[in-house]
Amino acid sequence: MTIEDLIEEFDDLGDWADQCEVLIDMGRDLSNMSDNLKTEDTKVHGCQSNVWMVAEVKSEPLRIELTADSDAMLVRGLLSVVLMVYSNRSPQEILETDVRDIFSRLGLDRHLSPARKNGLSGMVTRVRAIAAEAVGLQS
Amino acid sequence: MTTDMSQRPPFDVEAVRGDFPILNRPLESGRHRKGKPPAFLDSGASAQKPQCVIDREREVEEQFFANAYRGVYYFGARVDEELEATRSGIAKFIGAESTDEIIFTSGTTMSLNLVARAWGGKFLEPGDEVLITEMEHHANIVPWQMACAERGATLRWLPLTEDRRLDMSRLDEFLTPKTKMLAVTSMSNVLGTINAISELARRAHDVGSLICVDAAQSVPHRMTDASGQHNEVEPVDFLAFSGHKLYGPTGVGVLYGRRDLLCEMNQFLGGGHMISQVYRDHSTWADPPAKFEAGTLPIVQAIALGAAVEYVSGLGLDRIHAHESQLLGYAHEQLATISGLTIYGPDLEHKGAICSFTIDGAAAEDLANLLDIRGVFVRHGHHCAMPLHEVLGVQASVRASFGVYNSCSDIDRLVDGLQFALERLIVAEK
């Protein structure tokens, strides 16, 4: 499924309760992060539930691979959206995309509390900083 | 003070709920399928307001608002009069001896910070101890940590028993002649545990310590007797609570302090109204309560808090307690039908109208989110009690807390909502 498919599905569903179910299903399908990666360093602050994110720079082609996890299934669903948008993308693509726009196209921004939005922003800032660094290394 | 309950009509929860406009409006957020009113189960965080409180705020704004203690003109004088009437109503409501012992603050947090800073800043010495407990809210932990760090005093923690009550059998070990202050909640905001304040006060006084009570959770649910004059209980030295948990507005709270202590301790915030005389090189202080009421008070909110106190007194704390005890019993019974659900806290006899729980295999945040879809509003997380959650061995819990307007049907909606959530979170996993 691409992000455009998901936007279409959410639009069709219209109802937050149904969208929640889709997110929970996506959360369930997200691969678990191994426990030894869940450290203070990989923790995303500003989230109500625990959220961890690891970004690895891969080469040939240059891309950033993300893994993320949370205790809460709904949050895992949201993380899986973030990963759809950012993971395995080139640093350039990451810098050109703001997942927050995608969240608003999904209509999710209405359902995210400011605390959750802070957590999301923290994650976006971190991914973009890694991307910017990778671009810097490349040039 | 005991009221013969047979003389009064039975508690009519539907009529009470009718007093709260927000609970009678269908939800229209676009998040909720059916336009039902919410099942509001988060009064422990902040209670809804009855129409009389809303009307009172509006009345002040529309009819006689002015700054307090400053103008002789009609509005100013009327505001002063209403504020003093509220102060006196609060004094009576919590069993203070004098209205001068009632200080308006912004809420419990400010009240407790005031005591820690203004009392602690003067009377805590290196080597002294402040005793708190493992069930405290951060508002009754952090100000004491700060005061102890500044004054070189030691903060100690009274542990809990297995059933999450204060371990009174170990009190002597922690409450000693070194203890200068026992800061304790009268009702845990997570466990609902009701603490034996009179006994704690007596034991504190026996070793020469003072007692400061965080009464934010208990004041809306049980009778408060700060000076012990009504019930021949041991008086307390300081007691703090918030307006917004007592069906009053946000932004206003109360600190009760024994008059002699309020006179002796340091001032808190400096500014207008709290002074007696201001010279170029120093100032002298007004008498309490003005000494602790620098700047413009939350005037409208404070006056409307008076209406909330009248409302609660009109319902009667004895009847409120009876109603909420019945609800709590029903909640325990119904929640027990959900497999894997653990309620934290002691048995019904020792707790107030709060149920915090976890369900095996389901994150608290997911439960709260899915309950919201069904119009059931609960809190999730650590509830500003991280050290307590560490003792409980969980990171987060779901908390359903009850108020005068809740009925058994709200609990039925909670249980239905949890089943709805579990079907999505757990059953689908198989």
Contacts between the chains, C-beta under 8 A, distances in Angstrom:
chain1	res1	chain2	res2	distance
A	15	B	33	6.8
A	16	B	30	7.3
A	16	B	31	4.6
A	16	B	373	6.6
A	17	B	33	6.0
A	17	B	373	4.7
A	20	B	369	7.0
A	20	B	370	6.9
A	20	B	373	6.3
A	20	B	424	7.8
A	21	B	424	6.1
A	24	B	366	7.6
A	24	B	424	5.6
A	24	B	425	6.7
A	24	B	428	7.6
A	25	B	428	7.6
A	28	B	428	7.2
A	28	B	429	6.7
A	48	B	365	5.8
A	48	B	380	7.6
A	48	B	381	5.9
A	49	B	363	6.1
A	49	B	364	7.8
A	49	B	365	4.5
A	49	B	396	7.2
A	50	B	395	7.0
A	70	B	363	7.9
A	71	B	363	4.7
A	71	B	365	7.5
A	71	B	395	7.3
A	71	B	396	8.0
A	72	B	363	3.9
A	72	B	364	7.9
A	72	B	365	4.1
A	72	B	366	4.8
A	72	B	369	7.9
A	73	B	363	6.6
A	73	B	366	5.0
A	73	B	425	5.7
A	74	B	365	6.9
A	74	B	366	5.2
A	74	B	369	5.3
A	74	B	370	7.9
A	75	B	363	7.9
A	75	B	365	6.7
A	110	B	30	7.3
A	110	B	31	7.8
A	111	B	31	6.5
